[in-house]
Amino acid sequence: MAEAITIARPYAVAVYRLAKEKNALAEWSQMLALAATVAADEQMRTFIDNPKVDAADLERVFLSVCGDKLNEAGANLVKLLVEYGRLSILPEVAAAFEDLKAQEEGVLEAEITAATQPSDAEFSAIVKRLETRFGKKVEASVKVDPEIIGGIKIVVGDTVIDASVRGQLQEMAYTLKG
């Protein structure tokens, strides 16, 4: 949902600047993860989206669910999002905050999709090549998807490296149709 992330990004930037200024990135990371989990819960989402629930009740219930896990600034963020009717974008705020934190730390996240589980040596070699290519530390996760037939597909931020058999077949089909 591109619109939600567009709305969430300024909140994430503001929270990130505050957290960095207070040297509390890890604390904010935990608070945002909790708040995002609460906001993404199916029952809470139904409650948030209910037009009959007024802002004061929503704020009270949300903060009571979070308990003492939010500090005063975290509670203020929730109050602000409730006031502007944007509490439902908390998962996007948390994700954008984590992206900003990873960029600052020089860490990129990569998702490697393979037809079969790569060995530890293959995984390490792929990560090492990605770190060399991007000039940053890479934290990678592996997803096994037999439908790609063979090879691998790597997603790092906006960059997609598709060296899968399925991707090559799709490219060949597109070329032949063109």
NORQUI-V447550 format. One line per field, one symbol per residue. ss: DSSP state (2 for helix, 1 for strand, 0 for the rest). psi: psi as a letter, one per 20 degrees, with the letter a starting at -180 (. if undefined). Layout:
BEGIN
ss: ???
psi: ???
END
This chain:
BEGIN
ss: 0222222222222222222220002222222222222222022222222000002222222222222220022222222222200022222222222222222220111111110000022222222222222200111111110222001111110011111122222222222220
psi: nhgghhhhghgggggggggghjlkggghggghgghhgghipgghggggioiiprhggggggghhhhbjipaghghhgggghghjkkhijghhggghghggggggikpqpqoppqhrpqrhgggggggghghggikrppoqqpppniiigrarppoocipponkqggghghhgggghh.
END
